Amino acid sequence: MSEKASHYKSIFKATSIFGGVQVFNILVTLIRGKAVALLIGTAGMGLNGLFMSGLNLIKTVSSLGLTESAVRDLSKAHASGDEHQMQITFAVFKKWIWITAALGILITVLFSSLLSQFSFNNHDYTWSYIALSSTFIFGALMGGIYTMLRGTRQLKYLAQANIFGGVAGLLVALPILFFMGIKGVVPAIIATAFATYLVSLYFKNKIQLTEVKVSWQETINLGMPMVKLGLSLTVVNLLASAVAFALNGYISKTGTLSEVGLYNAGLAIVDGYVGMVFTAMSTDYFPRLSALIHDEKQWKQVVNQQAELVLIILGIVLVLLISTTPILIRLLLSASFLPAQNFIFWAVLAIPLKGLVWVLGFIILAKGDNKLFLGVEITANMLLLLFNIGFYTYKGIDGLGISMLVSYLVFIIMMLSVLKVKYSFSFEKNVYLLLAKDMIPLALCMVCIYTLGYPQAYFFEAIIVAITLGMCYVELNKRMNIKSILLNLKARISG
């Protein structure tokens, strides 16, 4: 197998692994949600949801974005082959993890009364929030271990840690809720965090790394690049949340609560369906790119290869999504949510462009250019909000899907322009050809839907799906000889 084919195979393998992990985690979440609903009812689910939303907000702020930003430094140190540099980087990161844990505890304890008042309109849950502050210790340490596994490209162990951690959290939470009922919500959250941390400890021992001591002065000095990049990521996450909040508020005031529900339900289906691709990208692609970012030829090759495989995989996933949208809505939600399907159709057309925007965005992160990253993200979020408001005002919920398509078309042009000037980067011709091969089948499906209607459209969509699957197989086979891989797998099974 050629070196280039080996690179494609590595990317595809990582996407498959973490796509599978994402699907498994969704199943665990569904099982947990169903069990919680049966054991403690709607009131218990509401209580759990309020606690988790408050803790997640604090986590976003207190984590300083380190679990993401540190991947860059750890990957570079690991790729250099300098064991001492790797030890120093890990020691600095480890101390900063403890700082974030302490920060999370401090914020929760100081604002526990306010959190209780805001969430429940009383102070009855102040001590509950104080007790829940302990989860920041387990969460921060577990996040640190996962980051270390990502940075050293221990993908097998990282996938196993995610799966076993999810199962362990489920197994410890259910008995508590069974015996304690609604009073077990807080203990269950704490026990879940502790159980997943214990699982991560097992996988930490898989990394053979001698620990070294660093002073607090070294920790501050050497850790500041991580913190600066992490804070940029935190600001962007908070900005994205603010934009979503503002849009929901605008829809609620100028439209109806039903439209808010339709929009969020449609978005959840699209994000949930393609989330495995983007999760795999951020888990594997970012550390791999960071490790090679010093070599211009190699990092540009990695970006183009990642873009190609993202488009091939999305080509398969999206044509299946758009052709089964009414079925999925009925299966996952109910027929009353069918008015969201037009939004989903238009949003699906935007996803290939979103995939390319993500691929390009990681270049700026890997380069560590915080100011450029913040500038691009702030501009993109503001444009997204303006487009959403404008298209919603003009076309309602359907307009939000059109807005997503227009927004990502503008974003891809903006990103390519910035990266061309800043890093002399542009996509290879193959990427644009694959983008066209993604968009044409999706557009044809939409033509069938709007001209023929259901159920007639299903027949022609099935043909389009079959042709698309064939094309995607051919494209994958050209890059890593899928046929040979399948034959080897068959020989192993039969042997």
TAJOFEN-V15339 format. One record per run of one state. SS is the DSSP state (~ for helix, > for strand, _ for the rest). FROM is the first residue (numbers start at 1). LEN is the number of residues. Records with the same first field share a line. If there is no record, write none. Layout:
SS: FROM-LEN, FROM-LEN
//
This chain:
_: 1-2, 63-3, 81-2, 111-1, 121-5, 133-2, 152-3, 205-11, 255-2, 293-3, 333-2, 368-2, 424-5, 453-3, 481-1, 495-1
~: 3-60, 66-15, 83-28, 112-9, 126-7, 135-17, 155-50, 216-39, 257-36, 296-37, 335-33, 370-54, 429-24, 456-25, 482-13
//
